[in-house]
């Protein structure tokens, strides 16, 4: 009997140990599964943030949410903080989800989910709030600019977090600006500036400031300003026909550009040469253009009009005068050279006046007597007759003698 009681005691003790060990293992396993799980959350300012805390195993232990200031928001399904923006979404032994409506930048921070076991177990979740940039504003265009003036355009946006990015466009082409970032509390104010030296090509140009930010997604903010530039008139006369002919319709149009628009536009005409002038003015200046009209007669049968005649210039009188002067100079030089040549090779003329012409029966005798050598008279006469083809007989009235000779005869001998 005693033996049986002893065996029962041993068996009971063994079963107790096994049951105790199993209970201990289950307790340890449950304790390891009781650990809260959270996730970081990012929302845009003004939207709703949902904060969720879960556990895989919970032995009826309460969950709790606390804000960055360690103020309890909800303990289980019981609200602890009086904030109408904070609401309970779901509460159970395995989950506690709350919502924060109309989130502000001040709501950003680290939130804590606590599981009240022994010891207390916690999990952290960071709430990031994106600051939405305000709509941009462009300054620097308070009045119309004048051509050649320096203009500074500044685009400003505030309230962004993180800092927004600003881009500039002139019409459809991007231009670079100078960016400046300043912190304002939890958000940032961003400015971008461009410097221009405007001309008439900038008149009517659209300058657009584009603000890009993660909170805006694919819909960035933008604002556009159209630049107005004042400049003096620019005038041009446009003709309807290139080669106007007699009887043909012909129109001259004065095209004027300027800002402000030039008014009025005046036409004048030079009656002598058919020169038409167009003049336009505004408060910045005056400009003009002119056109000289040449009208060509219509073609007659068998004739043609050269259309290039309009583009051919008239005679250059200065050029013609120069050519004539050169020709005259060359001619004079030729005459001078020829005269010098002839002067060096001309004949030597020997002229003898008859002496005692009153007593001489003829001219030959007078010449022989003038030499005073009767012995050679026949020889000279013979010489004279031999050279008769080179003798020029001149009439006394052509020679004009001063000694009143009735007749004068000369002979000329050419010496080459």
C-alpha positions as CSV (number, residue, x, y, z in Angstrom):
1,X,0.0,0.0,0.0
2,X,2.8,2.3,0.9
3,X,4.5,1.5,-2.4
4,X,1.5,2.4,-4.4
5,X,1.1,5.8,-2.6
6,X,4.8,6.5,-3.3
7,X,4.4,5.7,-7.0
8,X,1.4,8.0,-7.3
9,X,3.3,10.8,-5.7
10,X,6.2,10.5,-8.0
11,X,3.8,10.4,-11.0
12,X,1.9,13.5,-9.8
13,X,5.1,15.4,-9.2
14,X,6.4,14.5,-12.7
15,X,3.2,15.7,-14.3
16,X,3.3,18.9,-12.4
17,X,6.8,19.6,-13.6
18,X,5.8,18.9,-17.2
19,X,2.8,21.1,-17.0
20,X,4.8,23.9,-15.4
21,X,7.5,23.8,-18.0
22,X,4.9,23.9,-20.8
23,X,3.2,26.9,-19.2
24,X,6.5,28.6,-18.8
25,X,7.3,28.0,-22.5
26,X,3.9,29.3,-23.6
27,X,4.4,32.4,-21.5
28,X,7.8,33.1,-23.0
29,X,6.5,32.6,-26.5
30,X,3.5,35.0,-25.9
31,X,5.8,37.6,-24.4
32,X,8.0,37.5,-27.5
33,X,5.0,38.0,-29.9
34,X,3.7,41.0,-28.0
35,X,5.6,43.7,-29.7
36,X,4.0,46.8,-31.4
37,X,4.6,47.5,-35.1
38,X,4.3,51.0,-36.7
39,X,5.2,52.8,-40.0
40,X,6.4,56.3,-40.8
41,X,3.8,58.6,-42.4
42,X,4.2,61.5,-44.8
43,X,1.2,63.8,-45.6
44,X,0.6,67.2,-47.2
45,X,-0.3,70.1,-44.9
46,X,-4.0,70.4,-44.6
47,X,-4.7,66.7,-45.3
48,X,-5.4,63.8,-42.9
49,X,-2.8,61.5,-41.3
50,X,-3.7,58.0,-40.2
51,X,-1.4,56.5,-37.5
52,X,-1.7,52.7,-37.1
53,X,-0.1,50.4,-34.4
54,X,-0.5,46.6,-34.6
55,X,0.6,43.5,-32.6
56,X,0.7,39.9,-33.7
57,X,-0.2,38.5,-30.3
58,X,-1.8,40.3,-27.4
59,X,-3.1,38.7,-24.1
60,X,-5.6,41.5,-23.5
61,X,-2.9,44.1,-23.0
62,X,-3.9,47.7,-23.9
63,X,-2.3,49.9,-26.7
64,X,-1.7,53.6,-26.5
65,X,-0.7,56.5,-28.9
66,X,1.3,59.5,-27.7
67,X,2.2,62.7,-29.6
68,X,5.8,64.2,-30.0
69,X,5.2,66.0,-26.7
70,X,4.5,62.6,-25.0
71,X,0.8,63.6,-24.5
72,X,-1.5,60.5,-24.6
73,X,-3.9,60.8,-27.5
74,X,-5.7,57.5,-27.1
75,X,-5.5,54.6,-24.5
76,X,-7.3,51.8,-26.2
77,X,-10.6,53.2,-27.3
78,X,-10.5,56.0,-24.7
79,X,-9.6,59.5,-26.0
80,X,-7.2,61.3,-23.6
81,X,-6.5,64.6,-25.4
82,X,-9.1,67.1,-26.2
83,X,-8.3,67.9,-29.8
84,X,-11.2,67.8,-32.2
85,X,-8.9,67.0,-35.1
86,X,-7.9,63.7,-33.6
87,X,-10.3,60.8,-34.0
88,X,-10.4,57.1,-33.3
89,X,-10.5,54.9,-36.5
90,X,-10.1,51.4,-35.1
91,X,-9.4,49.9,-31.7
92,X,-8.9,46.2,-30.8
93,X,-6.5,44.0,-28.9
94,X,-4.3,43.7,-32.0
95,X,-4.7,47.2,-33.6
96,X,-5.0,50.9,-32.6
97,X,-5.5,53.4,-35.5
98,X,-6.2,57.1,-35.1
99,X,-6.5,60.0,-37.5
100,X,-5.3,63.6,-37.4
101,X,-7.3,65.8,-39.6
102,X,-6.3,69.1,-41.2
103,X,-2.6,68.4,-40.4
104,X,-0.4,71.4,-39.8
105,X,3.4,71.8,-39.8
106,X,3.4,71.8,-36.0
107,X,1.9,68.2,-36.0
108,X,5.2,67.0,-37.5
109,X,7.3,64.8,-35.2
110,X,7.8,61.4,-33.7
111,X,4.7,59.5,-32.4
112,X,4.9,56.6,-30.0
113,X,2.8,53.4,-29.7
114,X,3.1,51.6,-26.4
115,X,2.1,48.1,-25.4
116,X,1.6,47.9,-21.6
117,X,3.3,44.5,-20.9
118,X,5.9,44.0,-18.2
119,X,8.0,45.7,-19.2
120,X,6.3,48.2,-21.5
121,X,7.2,47.8,-25.1
122,X,7.1,50.7,-27.6
123,X,7.5,51.5,-31.3
124,X,8.2,54.9,-33.0
125,X,6.6,56.4,-36.1
126,X,7.7,59.7,-37.6
127,X,5.0,62.0,-39.1
128,X,6.3,64.2,-41.9
129,X,4.2,67.2,-43.0
130,X,5.0,68.8,-46.4
131,X,4.5,72.5,-46.5
132,X,2.6,73.6,-49.6
133,X,4.2,76.6,-51.3
134,X,2.0,79.6,-51.8
135,X,1.2,80.8,-55.3
136,X,4.1,82.8,-56.6
137,X,4.1,86.6,-57.3
138,X,6.2,88.5,-59.8
139,X,7.4,92.0,-58.9
140,X,9.3,94.6,-60.8
141,X,6.8,95.5,-63.6
142,X,5.0,98.5,-62.1
143,X,5.3,100.5,-65.3
144,X,6.2,100.1,-69.0
145,X,9.9,99.9,-69.5
146,X,11.8,101.9,-72.2
147,X,14.1,100.4,-74.7
148,X,17.6,100.1,-73.3
149,X,16.4,100.2,-69.6
150,X,17.6,97.7,-67.0
151,X,14.7,95.7,-65.5
152,X,14.8,93.3,-62.6
153,X,12.0,90.7,-62.2
154,X,11.6,88.8,-58.9
155,X,9.4,85.8,-58.2
156,X,8.6,85.0,-54.6
157,X,6.8,82.0,-53.0
158,X,6.5,81.2,-49.2
159,X,5.3,78.4,-46.9
160,X,7.1,75.6,-48.6
161,X,8.7,72.7,-46.7
162,X,11.2,71.6,-47.9
163,X,12.2,74.6,-49.9
164,X,10.5,74.9,-53.3
165,X,12.3,75.1,-56.6
166,X,11.7,78.1,-59.0
167,X,12.2,78.1,-62.7
168,X,11.9,81.0,-65.2
169,X,10.7,80.9,-68.8
170,X,10.7,83.6,-71.5
171,X,7.8,82.5,-73.7
172,X,8.7,78.8,-74.1
173,X,12.5,79.1,-73.5
174,X,13.9,78.6,-70.0
175,X,16.2,81.3,-68.6
176,X,18.4,81.2,-65.5
177,X,17.6,83.1,-62.4
178,X,19.4,83.7,-59.1
179,X,17.8,81.8,-56.2
180,X,17.6,82.8,-52.6
181,X,16.2,80.7,-49.7
182,X,15.2,82.0,-46.3
183,X,13.8,80.0,-43.3
184,X,10.5,81.3,-41.8
185,X,9.7,79.2,-38.8
186,X,9.1,75.6,-39.9
187,X,8.8,76.6,-43.6
188,X,10.8,78.5,-46.3
189,X,10.5,81.5,-48.4
190,X,12.1,81.2,-51.8
191,X,13.0,84.0,-54.3
192,X,14.4,83.9,-57.8
193,X,15.6,87.0,-59.7
194,X,16.4,87.7,-63.3
195,X,18.1,90.8,-64.7
196,X,17.2,92.1,-68.2
197,X,18.3,94.9,-70.5
198,X,15.2,95.2,-72.5
199,X,14.8,96.2,-76.2
200,X,12.0,96.2,-78.7
201,X,12.1,92.4,-79.1
202,X,11.0,92.1,-75.4
203,X,7.8,94.0,-76.0
204,X,5.0,91.5,-75.6
205,X,7.3,88.8,-74.3
206,X,5.8,86.5,-71.6
207,X,7.9,85.8,-68.5
208,X,6.6,82.9,-66.5
209,X,7.7,81.9,-63.0
210,X,7.1,78.1,-62.3
211,X,7.1,76.8,-58.7
212,X,7.8,73.1,-58.3
213,X,7.4,71.1,-55.1
214,X,6.8,67.5,-54.0
215,X,3.6,68.6,-52.3
216,X,2.3,69.9,-55.7
217,X,3.0,66.7,-57.6
218,X,2.7,67.2,-61.4
219,X,0.7,70.4,-61.0
220,X,3.2,73.2,-60.2
221,X,2.2,76.7,-59.4
222,X,2.9,79.3,-62.0
223,X,2.4,83.0,-62.8
224,X,3.0,85.0,-66.0
225,X,3.7,88.6,-66.7
226,X,3.8,90.2,-70.1
227,X,6.6,92.7,-70.5
228,X,5.7,96.1,-72.2
229,X,8.5,98.0,-73.7
230,X,8.2,101.5,-75.2
231,X,10.5,102.3,-78.2
232,X,10.7,104.9,-81.0
233,X,9.0,104.3,-84.4
234,X,10.5,102.2,-87.2
235,X,9.2,103.1,-90.7
236,X,9.4,101.3,-94.0
237,X,7.8,102.0,-97.4
238,X,6.5,98.9,-99.2
239,X,5.7,99.1,-102.9
240,X,3.1,96.9,-104.6
241,X,5.0,96.5,-107.9
242,X,8.7,96.0,-108.5
243,X,8.9,97.6,-112.0
244,X,6.0,100.1,-112.3
245,X,4.9,101.0,-115.9
246,X,2.9,103.8,-117.3
247,X,-0.8,103.4,-116.7
248,X,-0.3,100.6,-114.2
249,X,-1.9,100.5,-110.7
250,X,0.8,101.3,-108.2
251,X,0.6,101.5,-104.4
252,X,3.0,102.7,-101.7
253,X,2.3,101.5,-98.1
254,X,4.0,103.1,-95.1
255,X,4.5,100.4,-92.4
256,X,5.3,101.9,-89.1
257,X,6.1,100.1,-85.8
258,X,6.5,101.6,-82.4
259,X,5.2,101.6,-78.8
260,X,3.2,103.6,-78.3
261,X,1.8,103.2,-81.9
262,X,3.0,106.1,-84.0
263,X,0.2,108.6,-84.8
264,X,-0.3,110.3,-87.1
265,X,1.7,109.2,-90.2
266,X,2.6,111.9,-92.7
267,X,3.3,111.6,-96.5
268,X,5.2,114.2,-98.5
269,X,6.3,114.3,-102.1
270,X,9.2,116.0,-103.9
271,X,7.6,117.3,-107.2
272,X,10.8,117.5,-109.1
273,X,12.1,114.0,-108.9
274,X,9.0,112.0,-107.7
275,X,10.5,111.2,-104.2
276,X,7.8,110.1,-101.7
277,X,8.6,110.3,-97.9
278,X,6.8,108.7,-95.0
279,X,7.3,110.1,-91.5
280,X,6.0,108.7,-88.1
281,X,6.4,109.9,-84.6
282,X,5.6,109.1,-81.0
283,X,6.8,110.6,-77.7
284,X,10.1,108.8,-77.9
285,X,11.2,110.0,-81.4
286,X,10.6,110.3,-85.1
287,X,11.6,108.1,-88.0
288,X,11.1,108.3,-91.8
289,X,11.7,106.4,-95.0
290,X,11.6,107.6,-98.7
291,X,11.1,106.1,-102.1
292,X,11.9,107.5,-105.5
293,X,9.4,106.5,-108.2
294,X,10.6,105.8,-111.8
295,X,7.8,105.2,-114.3
296,X,8.7,103.3,-117.5
297,X,6.7,103.6,-120.7
298,X,4.8,100.6,-122.0
299,X,6.5,98.4,-124.6
300,X,5.7,99.2,-128.3
301,X,5.4,96.4,-130.9
302,X,8.8,95.0,-131.7
303,X,10.4,96.5,-128.6
304,X,11.0,95.3,-125.0
305,X,11.6,97.0,-121.8
306,X,14.4,95.8,-119.7
307,X,13.1,95.2,-116.1
308,X,16.7,95.6,-114.9
309,X,16.6,99.2,-115.9
310,X,15.4,100.2,-112.4
311,X,18.5,98.8,-110.9
312,X,20.9,100.4,-113.4
313,X,22.5,103.6,-112.1
314,X,22.6,106.8,-114.3
315,X,25.8,108.0,-116.0
316,X,28.7,108.9,-113.7
317,X,29.7,112.4,-114.9
318,X,32.7,112.4,-112.6
319,X,34.0,109.2,-114.2
320,X,33.4,110.5,-117.7
321,X,35.2,113.8,-117.0
322,X,38.2,111.8,-115.6
323,X,38.4,109.7,-118.8
324,X,38.2,112.8,-121.0
325,X,41.0,114.5,-119.0
326,X,43.2,111.4,-119.4
327,X,42.6,111.3,-123.1
328,X,43.4,115.0,-123.6
329,X,46.6,114.6,-121.5
330,X,47.8,111.7,-123.5
331,X,47.0,113.6,-126.8
332,X,49.0,116.6,-125.7
333,X,51.9,114.5,-124.7
334,X,51.9,112.8,-128.1
335,X,51.8,116.2,-129.9
336,X,54.7,117.5,-127.8
337,X,56.8,114.4,-128.4
338,X,56.0,114.5,-132.1
339,X,56.9,118.2,-132.3
340,X,60.2,117.6,-130.6
341,X,60.9,114.8,-133.0
342,X,60.2,116.9,-136.1
343,X,62.1,119.9,-134.7
344,X,65.2,117.7,-134.4
345,X,64.9,116.4,-138.0
346,X,63.5,119.4,-139.9
347,X,65.3,120.8,-143.1
348,X,67.6,123.8,-143.0
349,X,66.3,126.5,-145.3
350,X,68.8,128.7,-147.1
351,X,67.3,131.9,-148.5
352,X,69.1,134.5,-150.6
353,X,67.7,137.8,-151.6
354,X,68.7,139.1,-155.0
355,X,71.2,141.8,-154.8
356,X,71.1,144.3,-157.7
357,X,67.8,142.9,-158.7
358,X,67.1,146.1,-160.5
359,X,69.8,145.3,-163.1
360,X,69.3,141.5,-163.3
361,X,67.3,140.2,-166.2
362,X,65.9,137.3,-164.3
363,X,65.9,135.7,-160.8
364,X,68.7,133.2,-161.6
365,X,71.0,136.0,-162.6
366,X,70.1,138.0,-159.5
367,X,71.0,135.1,-157.2
368,X,74.3,134.6,-159.0
369,X,75.1,138.3,-158.8
370,X,74.3,138.3,-155.1
371,X,77.1,135.8,-154.5
372,X,79.5,138.2,-156.3
373,X,81.3,135.3,-158.0
374,X,80.7,135.4,-161.8
375,X,83.2,132.6,-162.4
376,X,80.9,130.1,-160.7
377,X,77.7,131.5,-162.1
378,X,77.2,128.6,-164.5
379,X,78.0,126.1,-161.7
380,X,75.5,127.5,-159.3
381,X,72.9,127.8,-162.0
382,X,73.5,124.2,-162.9
383,X,73.2,123.3,-159.2
384,X,70.0,125.2,-158.9
385,X,68.6,123.4,-161.9
386,X,69.6,120.0,-160.6
387,X,67.7,120.7,-157.4
388,X,64.6,122.1,-159.0
389,X,62.3,119.4,-157.6
390,X,63.0,120.6,-154.0
391,X,62.5,124.3,-154.8
392,X,59.3,126.1,-153.7
393,X,58.4,129.1,-155.7
394,X,56.5,131.7,-153.7
395,X,54.5,134.7,-154.9
396,X,55.6,138.1,-153.7
397,X,52.1,138.9,-152.4
398,X,52.3,135.9,-150.1
399,X,55.6,136.8,-148.7
400,X,55.0,140.5,-148.1
401,X,58.4,142.1,-148.9
402,X,59.2,145.3,-147.1
403,X,61.7,146.6,-149.7
404,X,59.1,147.0,-152.5
405,X,61.0,144.7,-154.9
406,X,59.0,144.0,-157.9
407,X,59.7,140.3,-157.6
408,X,61.4,138.2,-155.1
409,X,62.5,134.6,-155.6
410,X,63.8,132.2,-153.0
411,X,65.1,128.7,-153.3
412,X,65.1,126.2,-150.6
413,X,67.5,123.5,-150.1
414,X,66.4,120.7,-147.8
415,X,69.2,119.4,-145.5
416,X,68.1,116.2,-143.9
